[in-house]
Amino acid sequence: MTVRIVLGAQFGDEAKGKIVDFLAASARYVVRSAGGPNAGHTIVLPEGPVVLHQLACGVLRHGVTGVSGPGMVIQPFKLEEELTGLEQRGLLRGEVVLSDRAHVLLPLHEVEDAWEDELRGRRRPEASLGTTRSGIGPAYADRAGRFGLRLGELGRPAVLRERLELLYATKPHLANLPPIDELAGRLTEVGTRLAPLVRTTEPILWDAIARGENVLLEGAQSALLDVDFGTYPYVTSSHPTSAGALVGSGIPPTELDGVVGVAKAYCTRVGAGPFPTEEVGERGEFLRRVGGERGATTGRPRRCGWLDLVLLRYVARLNGLTSLAITKVDVLGGVDEVPVGVGYRMPDGSTVRDGLPSDADELARAEPIYETWPGWPEFHAHLRERIRREGATALPSELRRFLAFVEDATGVPVEYVGYGAHRDETVWLGPPTARRRRPGISAWNP
């Protein structure tokens, strides 16, 4: 039995969905622990690509239960569309369970999200956060303010009406909200349709662990977008960290066996916020074009740059990473040299190699220090077939040296490598051995 967390180790869009789907082949439960329809996990199946927004990746595999957990904010109308789309394609193969404790993201939260971002932009254009305007922040704010409505309460008309009236009373500044009677009716109807899927999920997971079944916790967004430990205020409104995954699933920390951090061989970011290793010229456009770097949810082009080991070391420490999954190495195939950010020069002349400045403006002023590594060959069809047949030993020697460098720099072993978009284009390098793992928490050297 194992309980493992898979989380983003950069600014999101690291191909977490691909890694979760790969590991879900040996899991009994896959639990999405935070976020809502702002996240999009793309899995490329033989039948074509699938983008999941509010469902856990386990729903794509027979014999696996995908749990949308208590830490999520769920937009029920969009969730129904997602379920219907999968059913029509014949791809809803696992069981779907929705936590009764998950909060409901309402259409009024989407209106409020747009209003808030426009307000920031009017006061100071550079202050706009570039959110997806999916209503995530306002929904989490109402949860924290105890104005929220939970999924299990959609079948309680009196509670539903009372919560909606209170919510509307707190938002007199918002125009064009749907009439409260209309929204109450729609929520009652969708709640009735979703009711067979809604359950108290913590005992289900506790019993699975007691039976020795494998449980996988699926992160959304990434650790550098954590509302407390990320590049605030350019962050999401939840906790996409290992600690957040436990809180958002109801699994106690004593049951955790491992934390897999997912990072690209380069780096991307969507929306506003500091990005020290960003490439704004031709090389950045190359990464965007070859990597297909557009947001799965919004379609927005992603900002592109190089792997940043300062931030990756920070994420490794913050989340207790036990292994890494390095994805999209094929995008850099055929590139002569691969820059890697190993430190920052700050405006005061100091050098930083560890730690994330708590001030986003300070991080934005950091000048990256690069080391350059030799590139590796293109991932042509023959090489891909060799890797499928022979495993990790078929990876190019230049790439293996690059991965060893990342291991040494972070103290975390690389356990998985993704070398293409398809489900089978992931290779396991072997278990993270004691020799390769950093033994516990050592002194921090900022």
C-alpha positions, 0 to 999 in steps of 0.5 A: 500500500502507498499513499503518494502526492503528485504536485507541481514543482514550478508555476503550473502546467508541468504535465502533472495530469500525464504523470498522475494518469501514468501512476493511476494504473496501479492506484485504487483511488485518485483524489483531486484535493484543491482548486476548481475549473481553473485547472486543466489536466491534459491526458493524451489517450489512444482515442485522442486528448482529454482535458479534465477540469474538476474530475480526478485523472482516475476516472479515465481508468477501469477499476479506479475511483476518481475523487473530487475532494473536500478541498475543492471548489466545484462549479456544478454546471460545468462539472455536469458538462465535463461528465457528459463529454466523457460519457459521450466519448466512452472515456468515463471508465472509472467511478466518480465520487464527489465530496459532500464537503467540497464548496460550490463555486457559483456563477456569481463568483465568476462575476466577482472574479472578473470585477476584482481583476478589473478593479486591480487593473484600473487602479494600477495596470501592472497589478492585474493578476491575470486570473482565469476569472473562473471564480476561484478566489471569491469562492475560497474567500466565501468559504473562509468567511463562512458564507459558503455553500457545500455540495452536500447542501444542494439537496437541502432547499431551506439551507440553500435559500438561506445561504444564497440570500446571505451571499447576495447581501454581501455583494451589493457592488456586483451588477448583472447577478443571476436572479436569486430564484432562478439560481436557487432552482438551477442549483436544486436541479443540478444537485438532484442529478449529482446526488448519486455521486456525492458522498462523505469521502474521508471514510472511503479513503481511510478504509482503502488505506486500512485495506492496503490499497494504493491512494494517489493525491493529485495536485492542481496548479503548483507549489509556487502558486500557493496562497501563503508560500508562492509568489504572492499576490500572483498566486491561486487561492488554495494550497497546492502543496503537499500539506494542502493535499493532505488537508484537502483530502482528509488523509492524515500525514502519518499515512503519507509514503511519498511526494512526487514533484513534477517539473519540466526540463524548462519552465513556463508560467501563465498570467502575471507574476515574477519569472526570473528565467523567462525568455522573451525573445526567439528562444522563448518563442521556440519553447512555446511553439515546440512545446505547444505551450498554451493553457489547457483551460484558457488557451492563453499562450504561456510565458516560457523560460529555463529550468530554475533550480533556486525555485526547485530547491525551495519547492523540494524543501517546502513539500518534502519531495521524495522524488522528481518527475521531469517532463517534456525533455523531448521539447529540448531534443536537438537543442545545442545547449540547455541553460539552467538557472542556478542562482540570482544576482540581486540589485544590491549585489548579493547572490542568492542560490536558495530560497524564495524571496517573500516579496514578489517585486524583489524576485522580479528584479532578480537577474538569473545566473546560468550554467549551460549544459550540452543538449541531447538528441532529438526524440525521433521515432526510433529513440522513442521505440527503444525507450519503450522497449529498453526503459531508462537505459535507452535515454541519451547519455547527455540527458542522463547527465542533465538529470543527474545534475538536477538530482545533485542540485536539489538533493531529490532523485529523478524517478520519472521522465516524460518524453512525449505527450502520449500516455505511454511516453513516460519512463520509470528510472527506478525507486528513489534509493537511500543513496540518492535521497537527502536524509531528512531536513538538513541545514538551510543555506540561503 
